[in-house]
Amino acid sequence: MLNFAIETGFALIGLALALNLWRLMRGPDVTDRILALDTMNINAIALLVLYGIRAHSGAYFEAALVLAAMGFVGTIALCKYLLRGDIIE
């Protein structure tokens, strides 16, 4: 039963990644594209956690934490660049 749930999770998160890629390409505005990148980062974190559960390894959870921190910093930098035109003041 757990294997079925994990495989279903992989399929649904893969579908979410494909839809976010479509939004990234077709986004009418820069803010839509930033939001799509942030959501893709969250989906990648979910894939890493699912794979960590499937592989019975804790290393993937640590990689997910690093990816979450990098995604947060990246999103903040993109938003700050969008608002002010520079990142470092």
C-alpha positions as CSV (number, residue, x, y, z in Angstrom):
1,M,0.0,0.0,0.0
2,L,2.8,2.4,0.8
3,N,4.5,1.6,-2.5
4,F,1.3,2.5,-4.4
5,A,1.0,5.8,-2.5
6,I,4.6,6.7,-3.2
7,E,4.3,5.9,-6.9
8,T,1.1,7.9,-7.1
9,G,2.8,10.7,-5.4
10,F,5.6,10.6,-8.0
11,A,3.1,10.7,-10.8
12,L,1.1,13.6,-9.4
13,I,4.1,15.7,-8.5
14,G,5.6,15.0,-11.9
15,L,2.3,16.3,-13.4
16,A,2.5,19.4,-11.2
17,L,6.1,20.0,-12.4
18,A,5.0,19.8,-16.0
19,L,2.1,22.2,-15.4
20,N,4.5,24.6,-13.6
21,L,6.9,24.4,-16.5
22,W,4.0,25.3,-18.8
23,R,3.2,28.3,-16.6
24,L,6.9,29.3,-16.6
25,M,7.0,29.3,-20.4
26,R,3.5,30.9,-20.9
27,G,3.4,33.3,-17.9
28,P,2.1,36.6,-19.0
29,D,4.1,38.5,-16.4
30,V,7.4,38.2,-14.6
31,T,5.7,37.7,-11.3
32,D,3.9,34.6,-12.7
33,R,7.3,33.2,-13.8
34,I,8.8,33.8,-10.3
35,L,5.9,32.1,-8.7
36,A,6.2,29.1,-11.1
37,L,9.9,28.8,-10.3
38,D,9.2,28.9,-6.6
39,T,6.4,26.2,-7.0
40,M,8.8,24.1,-9.1
41,N,11.3,24.3,-6.2
42,I,8.6,23.1,-3.8
43,N,7.7,20.2,-6.1
44,A,11.4,19.2,-6.4
45,I,11.6,19.2,-2.6
46,A,8.6,16.9,-2.5
47,L,10.2,14.6,-5.0
48,L,13.3,14.4,-2.9
49,V,11.4,13.6,0.2
50,L,9.4,10.9,-1.6
51,Y,12.5,9.3,-3.0
52,G,14.1,9.4,0.5
53,I,11.2,7.5,1.9
54,R,11.4,5.0,-1.0
55,A,15.1,4.5,-0.7
56,H,15.1,4.4,3.2
57,S,17.9,7.0,3.3
58,G,18.1,10.2,5.4
59,A,20.5,11.9,3.0
60,Y,17.7,12.9,0.7
61,F,16.0,14.8,3.5
62,E,19.1,16.8,4.1
63,A,19.3,17.6,0.4
64,A,15.7,18.7,0.5
65,L,16.5,21.1,3.4
66,V,19.4,22.5,1.4
67,L,17.3,22.9,-1.7
68,A,14.6,24.7,0.4
69,A,17.1,27.1,1.8
70,M,18.5,27.8,-1.7
71,G,15.1,28.2,-3.2
72,F,14.1,30.7,-0.5
73,V,17.2,32.8,-1.0
74,G,16.7,32.7,-4.8
75,T,13.1,33.8,-4.6
76,I,14.0,36.7,-2.3
77,A,16.8,37.8,-4.6
78,L,14.5,37.6,-7.7
79,C,11.8,39.6,-6.0
80,K,14.2,42.2,-4.7
81,Y,15.7,42.6,-8.2
82,L,12.2,43.0,-9.6
83,L,11.3,45.7,-7.1
84,R,14.5,47.7,-7.0
85,G,16.6,46.7,-9.9
86,D,19.6,45.6,-7.8
87,I,20.2,42.9,-5.3
88,I,23.0,44.3,-3.1
89,E,22.5,47.8,-1.8
